[in-house]
Amino acid sequence: MAKSLLEGREKDQPDKRIAVPEKRLFAFLIDSVIAVVPVLVLAFFVGKLFAVTPLLSVSYPSPLIGTVIYSSYPVYTSTSIDVIELTESPAPMKQHVGSDRNDRTGSPSAVIDNRPSPVDSTRDPINPALSFIAAVCIGFYLLYAFVCTLWLKGQTVGKKVMNIYVRKSDTDSVKSGTIIVREVVGKILMNSIPVIPLISLFTMIFTRDRKTLHDMLSDTVVADK
């Protein structure tokens, strides 16, 4: 009986291997910086995306929102140029046709306006190669955590630095299907609702197993290696 009571008490106690929230937050910060590195490199060569890079890092808890910001950013930065055709005369001129006849008859004369007229504004042409590179960068930003967790068997670079990993609640391993549910359905799709990451932060801090909402969805925990 004493042995069964001890076993029951051990089950009620939190798992000693569960990673503390501080480790998970530091791992997340590392990953949020790594995820925007390709965008930062692209910004260095293009010179137009520096402003959006911090926004991508801040929105990394909801990566779909960051993707929308990144995708719409060129719309607001593309330069429009008004092309004006200049005539030989630098100053606006008005020519009165039949002015002599007007003097005699008093009828209004036809007016020819030689002022330069603006042509419709034009936008910078889209560079297909640059568009492809930008798509690769945003794909890396969106899928970095999923690919790393799948390839490194439950770890991202940030988790590897902090020596923690993702595992099932009742085993030490995690399967591909579980990673898809956690990283794609949970962290990409479900976290696109802005309030979800905030709720996950509270559940990670205050629940016994330190589970976020995407951990609950996939029945996973983050544990010390």
TORPA-4810 file (N, C-alpha, C, O; in nm, 3 decimals):
<nodes>
NODE_1_0.083_-0.120_0.000_0.000_0.000_0.000_0.087_0.126_0.000_0.060_0.222_-0.072_M
NODE_2_0.192_0.123_0.083_0.283_0.238_0.089_0.348_0.263_-0.046_0.366_0.377_-0.087_A
NODE_3_0.383_0.155_-0.115_0.447_0.169_-0.245_0.351_0.231_-0.346_0.392_0.316_-0.425_K
NODE_4_0.224_0.188_-0.345_0.126_0.243_-0.437_0.099_0.390_-0.409_0.076_0.469_-0.500_S
NODE_5_0.101_0.427_-0.279_0.082_0.568_-0.244_0.197_0.653_-0.296_0.176_0.764_-0.345_L
NODE_6_0.320_0.600_-0.285_0.437_0.673_-0.336_0.430_0.689_-0.488_0.462_0.795_-0.542_L
NODE_7_0.386_0.581_-0.556_0.375_0.588_-0.701_0.270_0.691_-0.742_0.288_0.765_-0.839_E
NODE_8_0.158_0.694_-0.667_0.055_0.792_-0.697_0.102_0.934_-0.676_0.067_1.024_-0.752_G
NODE_9_0.183_0.955_-0.571_0.237_1.089_-0.544_0.335_1.131_-0.654_0.338_1.247_-0.694_R
NODE_10_0.416_1.034_-0.702_0.510_1.066_-0.809_0.437_1.106_-0.937_0.484_1.192_-1.012_E
NODE_11_0.321_1.041_-0.962_0.245_1.076_-1.081_0.187_1.217_-1.071_0.175_1.287_-1.171_K
NODE_12_0.152_1.258_-0.950_0.095_1.391_-0.930_0.199_1.502_-0.943_0.165_1.617_-0.972_D
NODE_13_0.326_1.468_-0.920_0.431_1.568_-0.927_0.468_1.595_-1.073_0.461_1.504_-1.155_Q
NODE_14_0.508_1.717_-1.105_0.547_1.747_-1.242_0.674_1.672_-1.282_0.760_1.643_-1.198_P
NODE_15_0.683_1.642_-1.412_0.800_1.572_-1.464_0.924_1.659_-1.446_0.925_1.776_-1.486_D
NODE_16_1.028_1.602_-1.384_1.151_1.677_-1.358_1.221_1.717_-1.488_1.302_1.810_-1.489_K
NODE_17_1.191_1.647_-1.599_1.258_1.675_-1.725_1.186_1.782_-1.807_1.237_1.824_-1.911_R
NODE_18_1.071_1.826_-1.763_1.000_1.930_-1.839_1.083_2.058_-1.838_1.130_2.103_-1.734_I
NODE_19_1.101_2.117_-1.957_1.183_2.238_-1.969_1.113_2.357_-1.904_0.992_2.373_-1.917_A
NODE_20_1.189_2.437_-1.835_1.132_2.556_-1.770_1.099_2.660_-1.878_1.159_2.659_-1.985_V
NODE_21_1.003_2.748_-1.850_0.963_2.848_-1.951_1.078_2.936_-2.000_1.080_2.976_-2.116_P
NODE_22_1.173_2.967_-1.911_1.284_3.054_-1.951_1.363_2.993_-2.067_1.401_3.063_-2.160_E
NODE_23_1.388_2.862_-2.060_1.462_2.796_-2.168_1.383_2.801_-2.299_1.440_2.826_-2.405_K
NODE_24_1.255_2.778_-2.290_1.173_2.780_-2.411_1.168_2.920_-2.473_1.171_2.934_-2.595_R
NODE_25_1.161_3.024_-2.389_1.156_3.159_-2.440_1.287_3.199_-2.505_1.287_3.264_-2.610_L
NODE_26_1.400_3.161_-2.444_1.530_3.191_-2.505_1.546_3.116_-2.638_1.597_3.172_-2.735_F
NODE_27_1.501_2.992_-2.642_1.507_2.914_-2.767_1.421_2.981_-2.874_1.460_2.987_-2.991_A
NODE_28_1.305_3.029_-2.833_1.215_3.097_-2.928_1.279_3.224_-2.982_1.269_3.252_-3.101_F
NODE_29_1.345_3.302_-2.897_1.410_3.425_-2.943_1.520_3.394_-3.044_1.535_3.464_-3.144_L
NODE_30_1.597_3.290_-3.017_1.703_3.250_-3.111_1.641_3.211_-3.245_1.690_3.253_-3.350_I
NODE_31_1.535_3.132_-3.241_1.471_3.088_-3.365_1.407_3.203_-3.441_1.407_3.204_-3.564_D
NODE_32_1.351_3.300_-3.369_1.287_3.414_-3.437_1.389_3.500_-3.511_1.357_3.561_-3.612_S
NODE_33_1.512_3.504_-3.461_1.619_3.577_-3.531_1.666_3.497_-3.653_1.684_3.553_-3.761_V
NODE_34_1.686_3.367_-3.635_1.732_3.282_-3.746_1.631_3.284_-3.860_1.670_3.284_-3.977_I
NODE_35_1.502_3.285_-3.828_1.398_3.277_-3.931_1.399_3.397_-4.025_1.356_3.385_-4.140_A
NODE_36_1.447_3.512_-3.978_1.446_3.633_-4.063_1.582_3.662_-4.125_1.598_3.764_-4.192_V
NODE_37_1.680_3.575_-4.106_1.813_3.598_-4.163_1.807_3.608_-4.316_1.867_3.701_-4.371_V
NODE_38_1.739_3.517_-4.388_1.733_3.534_-4.535_1.670_3.667_-4.577_1.717_3.729_-4.672_P
NODE_39_1.567_3.712_-4.508_1.505_3.841_-4.540_1.603_3.954_-4.515_1.608_4.050_-4.591_V
NODE_40_1.682_3.943_-4.408_1.782_4.046_-4.378_1.890_4.051_-4.485_1.934_4.159_-4.525_L
NODE_41_1.932_3.935_-4.533_2.032_3.930_-4.641_1.975_3.991_-4.768_2.043_4.068_-4.837_V
NODE_42_1.849_3.958_-4.799_1.785_4.016_-4.917_1.774_4.167_-4.904_1.796_4.241_-5.000_L
NODE_43_1.739_4.214_-4.785_1.727_4.357_-4.762_1.861_4.429_-4.781_1.865_4.543_-4.826_A
NODE_44_1.969_4.361_-4.746_2.102_4.420_-4.761_2.133_4.448_-4.909_2.194_4.550_-4.942_F
NODE_45_2.090_4.358_-4.997_2.118_4.375_-5.139_2.014_4.464_-5.208_2.047_4.540_-5.299_F
NODE_46_1.889_4.454_-5.164_1.783_4.531_-5.229_1.775_4.672_-5.172_1.755_4.769_-5.246_V
NODE_47_1.792_4.683_-5.039_1.790_4.813_-4.974_1.652_4.867_-4.946_1.637_4.986_-4.918_G
NODE_48_1.547_4.781_-4.951_1.411_4.829_-4.928_1.340_4.758_-4.814_1.233_4.803_-4.772_K
NODE_49_1.396_4.650_-4.763_1.322_4.565_-4.668_1.374_4.574_-4.525_1.333_4.494_-4.441_L
NODE_50_1.462_4.668_-4.495_1.516_4.675_-4.359_1.407_4.704_-4.258_1.412_4.652_-4.146_F
NODE_51_1.309_4.785_-4.294_1.204_4.822_-4.201_1.114_4.704_-4.165_1.060_4.698_-4.055_A
NODE_52_1.098_4.609_-4.258_1.005_4.499_-4.234_1.069_4.386_-4.153_0.998_4.303_-4.097_V
NODE_53_1.203_4.380_-4.147_1.270_4.271_-4.077_1.235_4.265_-3.929_1.202_4.157_-3.881_T
NODE_54_1.242_4.375_-3.852_1.199_4.368_-3.711_1.053_4.330_-3.695_1.017_4.264_-3.598_P
NODE_55_0.968_4.371_-3.790_0.827_4.335_-3.782_0.809_4.185_-3.796_0.722_4.126_-3.732_L
NODE_56_0.890_4.122_-3.880_0.882_3.977_-3.896_0.923_3.906_-3.768_0.860_3.807_-3.730_L
NODE_57_1.027_3.955_-3.702_1.070_3.893_-3.576_0.963_3.908_-3.469_0.935_3.814_-3.395_S
NODE_58_0.903_4.028_-3.461_0.800_4.051_-3.359_0.677_3.965_-3.384_0.614_3.917_-3.290_V
NODE_59_0.642_3.946_-3.512_0.522_3.870_-3.546_0.549_3.720_-3.560_0.462_3.646_-3.604_S
NODE_60_0.669_3.675_-3.523_0.702_3.533_-3.541_0.611_3.439_-3.462_0.590_3.326_-3.507_Y
NODE_61_0.555_3.478_-3.346_0.456_3.390_-3.281_0.335_3.362_-3.368_0.272_3.257_-3.355_P
NODE_62_0.301_3.455_-3.458_0.193_3.435_-3.556_0.251_3.450_-3.695_0.234_3.555_-3.758_S
NODE_63_0.321_3.348_-3.745_0.398_3.364_-3.869_0.316_3.399_-3.992_0.367_3.462_-4.084_P
NODE_64_0.188_3.359_-3.995_0.106_3.396_-4.111_0.086_3.547_-4.119_0.080_3.604_-4.227_L
NODE_65_0.075_3.611_-4.002_0.062_3.756_-4.001_0.191_3.820_-4.053_0.187_3.915_-4.130_I
NODE_66_0.306_3.766_-4.010_0.433_3.815_-4.062_0.444_3.797_-4.212_0.500_3.882_-4.282_G
NODE_67_0.390_3.685_-4.263_0.393_3.660_-4.407_0.310_3.763_-4.482_0.351_3.811_-4.588_T
NODE_68_0.194_3.799_-4.428_0.108_3.900_-4.491_0.179_4.036_-4.492_0.175_4.108_-4.591_V
NODE_69_0.243_4.070_-4.380_0.317_4.197_-4.373_0.428_4.199_-4.477_0.445_4.298_-4.548_I
NODE_70_0.501_4.090_-4.486_0.613_4.082_-4.580_0.564_4.090_-4.724_0.624_4.157_-4.808_Y
NODE_71_0.453_4.019_-4.753_0.403_4.015_-4.890_0.346_4.149_-4.934_0.356_4.184_-5.051_S
NODE_72_0.286_4.223_-4.842_0.224_4.350_-4.879_0.322_4.466_-4.874_0.291_4.574_-4.925_S
NODE_73_0.438_4.446_-4.815_0.533_4.557_-4.799_0.575_4.620_-4.932_0.579_4.743_-4.939_Y
NODE_74_0.607_4.543_-5.037_0.646_4.608_-5.164_0.539_4.697_-5.222_0.569_4.788_-5.299_P
NODE_75_0.411_4.671_-5.188_0.304_4.756_-5.239_0.321_4.899_-5.190_0.293_4.995_-5.262_V
NODE_76_0.367_4.912_-5.064_0.378_5.045_-5.005_0.513_5.111_-5.033_0.529_5.232_-5.014_Y
NODE_77_0.610_5.032_-5.078_0.743_5.089_-5.102_0.773_5.109_-5.249_0.872_5.174_-5.283_T
NODE_78_0.690_5.053_-5.337_0.718_5.070_-5.479_0.700_5.217_-5.515_0.603_5.281_-5.474_S
NODE_79_0.793_5.268_-5.591_0.792_5.410_-5.622_0.713_5.436_-5.748_0.729_5.366_-5.848_T
NODE_80_0.629_5.535_-5.744_0.555_5.575_-5.864_0.615_5.706_-5.915_0.643_5.797_-5.838_S
NODE_81_0.634_5.712_-6.045_0.700_5.827_-6.106_0.605_5.889_-6.206_0.555_5.820_-6.295_I
NODE_82_0.579_6.016_-6.194_0.497_6.087_-6.291_0.585_6.132_-6.405_0.679_6.210_-6.386_D
NODE_83_0.556_6.082_-6.524_0.635_6.116_-6.642_0.569_6.234_-6.711_0.450_6.229_-6.742_V
NODE_84_0.644_6.339_-6.735_0.591_6.461_-6.797_0.665_6.486_-6.927_0.788_6.491_-6.931_I
NODE_85_0.590_6.502_-7.033_0.649_6.532_-7.162_0.669_6.683_-7.172_0.573_6.760_-7.163_E
NODE_86_0.791_6.723_-7.190_0.825_6.865_-7.197_0.821_6.911_-7.341_0.871_6.842_-7.430_L
NODE_87_0.765_7.024_-7.364_0.765_7.083_-7.498_0.889_7.168_-7.514_0.966_7.187_-7.420_T
NODE_88_0.907_7.217_-7.632_1.024_7.299_-7.658_1.019_7.429_-7.580_1.123_7.483_-7.541_E
NODE_89_0.900_7.479_-7.556_0.887_7.604_-7.481_0.884_7.574_-7.333_0.797_7.497_-7.291_S
NODE_90_0.972_7.630_-7.249_0.977_7.600_-7.107_0.859_7.656_-7.030_0.827_7.603_-6.923_P
NODE_91_0.793_7.757_-7.078_0.684_7.820_-7.004_0.553_7.790_-7.075_0.550_7.776_-7.197_A
NODE_92_0.444_7.781_-6.998_0.314_7.756_-7.061_0.275_7.871_-7.153_0.294_7.988_-7.119_P
NODE_93_0.222_7.836_-7.269_0.185_7.937_-7.367_0.043_7.911_-7.413_0.001_7.796_-7.424_M
NODE_94_-0.028_8.014_-7.440_-0.162_8.003_-7.496_-0.165_8.080_-7.627_-0.128_8.197_-7.631_K
NODE_95_-0.208_8.014_-7.732_-0.218_8.078_-7.863_-0.365_8.102_-7.894_-0.448_8.013_-7.880_Q
NODE_96_-0.395_8.221_-7.935_-0.532_8.256_-7.973_-0.542_8.248_-8.124_-0.472_8.318_-8.197_H
NODE_97_-0.631_8.162_-8.169_-0.650_8.146_-8.314_-0.759_8.241_-8.358_-0.866_8.251_-8.298_V
NODE_98_-0.727_8.312_-8.466_-0.828_8.404_-8.523_-0.851_8.526_-8.438_-0.963_8.577_-8.431_G
NODE_99_-0.743_8.576_-8.372_-0.759_8.691_-8.285_-0.800_8.816_-8.364_-0.874_8.901_-8.314_S
NODE_100_-0.750_8.825_-8.490_-0.786_8.940_-8.571_-0.934_8.940_-8.600_-1.000_9.044_-8.600_D
NODE_101_-0.988_8.818_-8.626_-1.129_8.807_-8.656_-1.213_8.841_-8.533_-1.322_8.897_-8.544_R
NODE_102_-1.159_8.804_-8.412_-1.229_8.833_-8.290_-1.245_8.983_-8.272_-1.349_9.033_-8.228_N
NODE_103_-1.138_9.054_-8.308_-1.143_9.198_-8.292_-1.254_9.258_-8.377_-1.316_9.357_-8.340_D
NODE_104_-1.278_9.195_-8.496_-1.375_9.250_-8.586_-1.516_9.205_-8.552_-1.611_9.284_-8.561_R
NODE_105_-1.530_9.075_-8.512_-1.665_9.021_-8.493_-1.706_9.016_-8.347_-1.826_9.014_-8.317_T
NODE_106_-1.608_9.014_-8.253_-1.640_9.007_-8.110_-1.671_8.867_-8.061_-1.706_8.850_-7.944_G
NODE_107_-1.659_8.767_-8.147_-1.686_8.629_-8.105_-1.565_8.572_-8.032_-1.452_8.612_-8.060_S
NODE_108_-1.587_8.477_-7.938_-1.472_8.421_-7.865_-1.380_8.345_-7.956_-1.425_8.278_-8.049_P
NODE_109_-1.252_8.356_-7.930_-1.152_8.289_-8.013_-1.118_8.153_-7.956_-1.130_8.132_-7.835_S
NODE_110_-1.075_8.059_-8.038_-1.031_7.926_-7.994_-0.895_7.939_-7.926_-0.809_8.015_-7.970_A
NODE_111_-0.878_7.864_-7.819_-0.753_7.871_-7.742_-0.682_7.737_-7.751_-0.742_7.633_-7.724_V
NODE_112_-0.558_7.739_-7.787_-0.474_7.618_-7.789_-0.377_7.626_-7.672_-0.296_7.718_-7.664_I
NODE_113_-0.387_7.531_-7.581_-0.303_7.530_-7.459_-0.182_7.442_-7.485_-0.196_7.322_-7.508_D
NODE_114_-0.062_7.502_-7.479_0.061_7.427_-7.504_0.131_7.384_-7.375_0.248_7.347_-7.378_N
NODE_115_0.059_7.388_-7.262_0.122_7.346_-7.137_0.150_7.196_-7.140_0.074_7.119_-7.198_R
NODE_116_0.260_7.155_-7.077_0.291_7.011_-7.074_0.185_6.935_-6.995_0.143_6.979_-6.888_P
NODE_117_0.142_6.822_-7.047_0.039_6.741_-6.980_0.102_6.617_-6.920_0.180_6.548_-6.986_S
NODE_118_0.067_6.586_-6.794_0.125_6.469_-6.729_0.071_6.340_-6.788_-0.046_6.331_-6.826_P
NODE_119_0.156_6.242_-6.795_0.118_6.109_-6.841_0.089_6.024_-6.720_0.138_6.054_-6.611_V
NODE_120_0.012_5.920_-6.735_-0.022_5.833_-6.622_0.103_5.785_-6.550_0.206_5.757_-6.612_D
NODE_121_0.091_5.776_-6.416_0.205_5.734_-6.335_0.239_5.589_-6.365_0.151_5.506_-6.390_S
NODE_122_0.366_5.560_-6.362_0.414_5.424_-6.388_0.483_5.371_-6.265_0.537_5.448_-6.185_T
NODE_123_0.483_5.238_-6.248_0.547_5.175_-6.133_0.670_5.097_-6.179_0.684_5.061_-6.296_R
NODE_124_0.758_5.074_-6.083_0.877_4.996_-6.113_0.837_4.858_-6.163_0.749_4.796_-6.104_D
NODE_125_0.900_4.809_-6.269_0.866_4.676_-6.318_0.906_4.568_-6.217_1.004_4.584_-6.143_P
NODE_126_0.830_4.458_-6.215_0.857_4.348_-6.122_0.969_4.262_-6.178_0.965_4.219_-6.293_I
NODE_127_1.068_4.238_-6.094_1.181_4.154_-6.133_1.148_4.009_-6.097_1.136_3.978_-5.978_N
NODE_128_1.134_3.918_-6.195_1.096_3.779_-6.164_1.196_3.709_-6.073_1.157_3.635_-5.983_P
NODE_129_1.324_3.732_-6.096_1.427_3.667_-6.013_1.417_3.714_-5.868_1.428_3.635_-5.775_A
NODE_130_1.398_3.845_-5.852_1.385_3.900_-5.716_1.259_3.849_-5.647_1.260_3.822_-5.527_L
NODE_131_1.151_3.835_-5.723_1.026_3.783_-5.666_1.044_3.639_-5.621_0.991_3.599_-5.517_S
NODE_132_1.118_3.560_-5.698_1.142_3.420_-5.661_1.226_3.412_-5.533_1.196_3.333_-5.444_F
NODE_133_1.331_3.495_-5.525_1.416_3.495_-5.405_1.335_3.538_-5.283_1.350_3.482_-5.175_I
NODE_134_1.249_3.639_-5.300_1.164_3.684_-5.189_1.069_3.574_-5.144_1.044_3.559_-5.024_A
NODE_135_1.016_3.496_-5.239_0.927_3.385_-5.204_1.003_3.277_-5.126_0.949_3.219_-5.032_A
NODE_136_1.127_3.251_-5.165_1.209_3.154_-5.092_1.235_3.203_-4.949_1.229_3.125_-4.854_V
NODE_137_1.263_3.331_-4.934_1.289_3.388_-4.801_1.167_3.376_-4.711_1.180_3.339_-4.594_C
NODE_138_1.049_3.406_-4.764_0.930_3.397_-4.680_0.893_3.252_-4.654_0.835_3.221_-4.550_I
NODE_139_0.925_3.163_-4.748_0.903_3.021_-4.724_0.992_2.970_-4.611_0.948_2.890_-4.528_G
NODE_140_1.116_3.017_-4.607_1.206_2.980_-4.497_1.153_3.033_-4.365_1.155_2.962_-4.264_F
NODE_141_1.106_3.157_-4.366_1.051_3.218_-4.244_0.931_3.139_-4.192_0.917_3.119_-4.071_Y
NODE_142_0.846_3.095_-4.283_0.723_3.028_-4.244_0.746_2.884_-4.200_0.680_2.837_-4.108_L
NODE_143_0.839_2.813_-4.266_0.853_2.669_-4.244_0.980_2.630_-4.172_1.007_2.511_-4.155_L
NODE_144_1.060_2.727_-4.128_1.187_2.697_-4.063_1.170_2.604_-3.942_1.238_2.503_-3.932_Y
NODE_145_1.078_2.639_-3.851_1.061_2.559_-3.729_1.012_2.419_-3.762_1.056_2.322_-3.700_A
NODE_146_0.922_2.407_-3.859_0.869_2.276_-3.896_0.978_2.187_-3.953_0.992_2.071_-3.913_F
NODE_147_1.055_2.240_-4.048_1.159_2.160_-4.113_1.267_2.121_-4.012_1.314_2.007_-4.011_V
NODE_148_1.307_2.216_-3.927_1.410_2.186_-3.827_1.362_2.079_-3.728_1.436_1.985_-3.697_C
NODE_149_1.240_2.094_-3.679_1.188_1.998_-3.582_1.177_1.859_-3.644_1.199_1.758_-3.577_T
NODE_150_1.142_1.855_-3.772_1.132_1.726_-3.842_1.270_1.667_-3.867_1.289_1.546_-3.851_L
NODE_151_1.365_1.750_-3.906_1.498_1.703_-3.944_1.583_1.671_-3.822_1.656_1.571_-3.821_W
NODE_152_1.575_1.755_-3.720_1.658_1.736_-3.601_1.587_1.657_-3.491_1.631_1.657_-3.376_L
NODE_153_1.478_1.591_-3.527_1.408_1.501_-3.435_1.364_1.571_-3.306_1.401_1.534_-3.195_K
NODE_154_1.283_1.674_-3.326_1.223_1.742_-3.211_1.295_1.868_-3.168_1.259_1.926_-3.065_G
NODE_155_1.394_1.911_-3.242_1.470_2.029_-3.203_1.479_2.130_-3.317_1.485_2.092_-3.434_Q
NODE_156_1.480_2.257_-3.281_1.522_2.364_-3.372_1.663_2.406_-3.329_1.718_2.351_-3.233_T
NODE_157_1.720_2.501_-3.399_1.853_2.548_-3.359_1.847_2.609_-3.219_1.936_2.585_-3.137_V
NODE_158_1.743_2.687_-3.193_1.728_2.747_-3.060_1.713_2.642_-2.952_1.773_2.654_-2.845_G
NODE_159_1.633_2.540_-2.977_1.616_2.433_-2.878_1.745_2.354_-2.859_1.777_2.310_-2.748_K
NODE_160_1.820_2.337_-2.967_1.947_2.266_-2.955_2.046_2.344_-2.869_2.119_2.286_-2.789_K
NODE_161_2.047_2.476_-2.887_2.134_2.560_-2.804_2.095_2.550_-2.657_2.181_2.543_-2.569_V
NODE_162_1.965_2.550_-2.630_1.916_2.544_-2.492_1.905_2.401_-2.439_1.865_2.380_-2.325_M
NODE_163_1.941_2.304_-2.523_1.943_2.163_-2.484_1.805_2.113_-2.440_1.791_2.046_-2.338_N
NODE_164_1.703_2.147_-2.518_1.568_2.098_-2.494_1.515_2.040_-2.625_1.573_2.063_-2.731_I
NODE_165_1.406_1.966_-2.618_1.349_1.904_-2.739_1.202_1.876_-2.719_1.152_1.874_-2.606_Y
NODE_166_1.131_1.854_-2.830_0.989_1.821_-2.828_0.973_1.670_-2.825_1.040_1.598_-2.899_V
NODE_167_0.885_1.623_-2.739_0.855_1.479_-2.735_0.708_1.461_-2.702_0.641_1.553_-2.656_R
NODE_168_0.658_1.341_-2.725_0.522_1.308_-2.686_0.511_1.307_-2.534_0.611_1.288_-2.465_K
NODE_169_0.392_1.327_-2.485_0.373_1.335_-2.339_0.409_1.205_-2.269_0.453_1.207_-2.154_S
NODE_170_0.389_1.092_-2.337_0.410_0.963_-2.271_0.531_0.886_-2.324_0.557_0.775_-2.277_D
NODE_171_0.605_0.942_-2.418_0.723_0.873_-2.472_0.836_0.974_-2.491_0.818_1.094_-2.472_T
NODE_172_0.953_0.921_-2.529_1.069_1.008_-2.554_1.084_1.045_-2.700_1.172_1.124_-2.735_D
NODE_173_1.001_0.990_-2.787_1.015_1.016_-2.930_0.894_1.093_-2.981_0.790_1.100_-2.914_S
NODE_174_0.907_1.149_-3.098_0.798_1.222_-3.162_0.797_1.184_-3.310_0.901_1.185_-3.375_V
NODE_175_0.680_1.152_-3.361_0.668_1.107_-3.500_0.638_1.224_-3.593_0.602_1.334_-3.550_K
NODE_176_0.654_1.196_-3.723_0.636_1.302_-3.823_0.496_1.360_-3.820_0.479_1.481_-3.830_S
NODE_177_0.393_1.275_-3.805_0.256_1.324_-3.801_0.232_1.418_-3.685_0.161_1.518_-3.698_G
NODE_178_0.292_1.385_-3.571_0.279_1.472_-3.454_0.345_1.607_-3.478_0.292_1.711_-3.437_T
NODE_179_0.460_1.606_-3.544_0.531_1.731_-3.574_0.449_1.817_-3.670_0.443_1.939_-3.655_I
NODE_180_0.385_1.754_-3.768_0.301_1.829_-3.862_0.185_1.896_-3.788_0.155_2.013_-3.811_I
NODE_181_0.121_1.822_-3.699_0.009_1.879_-3.622_0.059_1.994_-3.535_-0.005_2.099_-3.529_V
NODE_182_0.172_1.975_-3.469_0.221_2.077_-3.376_0.271_2.201_-3.449_0.233_2.313_-3.415_R
NODE_183_0.355_2.181_-3.550_0.423_2.294_-3.613_0.342_2.362_-3.722_0.350_2.483_-3.738_E
NODE_184_0.264_2.285_-3.798_0.189_2.343_-3.909_0.047_2.383_-3.865_0.008_2.499_-3.876_V
NODE_185_-0.028_2.284_-3.815_-0.166_2.313_-3.774_-0.167_2.405_-3.652_-0.244_2.501_-3.647_V
NODE_186_-0.082_2.376_-3.553_-0.082_2.453_-3.430_-0.012_2.587_-3.441_-0.074_2.691_-3.419_G
NODE_187_0.116_2.585_-3.476_0.196_2.708_-3.470_0.176_2.801_-3.589_0.190_2.922_-3.575_K
NODE_188_0.144_2.745_-3.707_0.125_2.830_-3.824_-0.022_2.870_-3.840_-0.053_2.989_-3.851_I
NODE_189_-0.111_2.772_-3.842_-0.252_2.800_-3.869_-0.324_2.853_-3.744_-0.385_2.960_-3.748_L
NODE_190_-0.318_2.778_-3.635_-0.391_2.820_-3.516_-0.334_2.949_-3.457_-0.409_3.035_-3.410_M
NODE_191_-0.203_2.963_-3.460_-0.141_3.084_-3.404_-0.161_3.208_-3.491_-0.122_3.318_-3.451_N
NODE_192_-0.222_3.190_-3.610_-0.251_3.308_-3.692_-0.358_3.396_-3.627_-0.373_3.513_-3.663_S
NODE_193_-0.433_3.340_-3.532_-0.524_3.420_-3.449_-0.439_3.487_-3.342_-0.384_3.417_-3.256_I
NODE_194_-0.425_3.619_-3.342_-0.324_3.686_-3.258_-0.334_3.656_-3.109_-0.232_3.658_-3.040_P
NODE_195_-0.454_3.628_-3.057_-0.468_3.606_-2.913_-0.417_3.468_-2.870_-0.388_3.447_-2.753_V
NODE_196_-0.407_3.376_-2.964_-0.366_3.239_-2.930_-0.224_3.233_-2.872_-0.205_3.167_-2.770_I
NODE_197_-0.123_3.299_-2.932_0.011_3.294_-2.872_0.015_3.350_-2.730_0.090_3.302_-2.646_P
NODE_198_-0.067_3.452_-2.703_-0.071_3.509_-2.568_-0.129_3.408_-2.469_-0.078_3.393_-2.358_L
NODE_199_-0.234_3.339_-2.509_-0.291_3.235_-2.423_-0.189_3.123_-2.401_-0.176_3.071_-2.290_I
NODE_200_-0.117_3.087_-2.507_-0.015_2.982_-2.495_0.094_3.021_-2.396_0.146_2.936_-2.323_S
NODE_201_0.129_3.150_-2.395_0.230_3.196_-2.299_0.184_3.173_-2.156_0.261_3.128_-2.072_L
NODE_202_0.059_3.204_-2.129_0.006_3.185_-1.994_-0.004_3.035_-1.958_0.029_2.996_-1.846_F
NODE_203_-0.048_2.954_-2.052_-0.057_2.810_-2.021_0.080_2.748_-2.002_0.097_2.657_-1.921_T
NODE_204_0.180_2.798_-2.076_0.315_2.747_-2.058_0.371_2.783_-1.921_0.444_2.705_-1.861_M
NODE_205_0.337_2.900_-1.871_0.391_2.945_-1.742_0.318_2.880_-1.625_0.380_2.845_-1.525_I
NODE_206_0.186_2.864_-1.637_0.108_2.828_-1.519_0.058_2.683_-1.515_0.011_2.638_-1.411_F
NODE_207_0.068_2.608_-1.625_0.025_2.468_-1.618_0.139_2.378_-1.570_0.256_2.414_-1.578_T
NODE_208_0.102_2.263_-1.520_0.200_2.175_-1.459_0.304_2.125_-1.560_0.423_2.125_-1.531_R
NODE_209_0.257_2.084_-1.679_0.347_2.029_-1.780_0.402_2.136_-1.874_0.466_2.103_-1.974_D
NODE_210_0.377_2.263_-1.844_0.429_2.375_-1.924_0.387_2.363_-2.070_0.466_2.387_-2.161_R
NODE_211_0.260_2.326_-2.093_0.213_2.305_-2.229_0.154_2.433_-2.287_0.078_2.504_-2.221_K
NODE_212_0.190_2.460_-2.412_0.122_2.565_-2.488_0.000_2.503_-2.555_-0.023_2.383_-2.545_T
NODE_213_-0.079_2.586_-2.623_-0.198_2.533_-2.690_-0.161_2.437_-2.802_-0.231_2.338_-2.824_L
NODE_214_-0.051_2.466_-2.875_-0.012_2.370_-2.980_0.047_2.242_-2.921_0.044_2.138_-2.986_H
NODE_215_0.100_2.249_-2.798_0.140_2.126_-2.729_0.017_2.043_-2.691_0.017_1.921_-2.707_D
NODE_216_-0.086_2.111_-2.643_-0.210_2.039_-2.608_-0.274_1.977_-2.731_-0.327_1.866_-2.725_M
NODE_217_-0.268_2.050_-2.844_-0.326_1.999_-2.968_-0.257_1.873_-3.016_-0.323_1.781_-3.064_L
NODE_218_-0.126_1.867_-3.002_-0.049_1.752_-3.051_-0.008_1.655_-2.942_0.060_1.556_-2.969_S
NODE_219_-0.049_1.683_-2.818_-0.014_1.598_-2.704_0.138_1.584_-2.692_0.191_1.473_-2.684_D
NODE_220_0.206_1.697_-2.690_0.352_1.698_-2.678_0.391_1.784_-2.558_0.312_1.862_-2.505_T
NODE_221_0.517_1.767_-2.516_0.578_1.853_-2.415_0.717_1.888_-2.463_0.773_1.821_-2.550_V
NODE_222_0.773_1.993_-2.407_0.913_2.029_-2.435_0.992_1.995_-2.310_0.964_2.045_-2.201_V
NODE_223_1.091_1.907_-2.326_1.165_1.853_-2.212_1.314_1.881_-2.225_1.363_1.912_-2.334_A
NODE_224_1.384_1.871_-2.115_1.530_1.881_-2.118_1.588_1.758_-2.185_1.538_1.647_-2.168_D
NODE_225_1.693_1.778_-2.259_1.757_1.669_-2.332_1.831_1.577_-2.236_1.891_1.479_-2.278_K
</nodes>
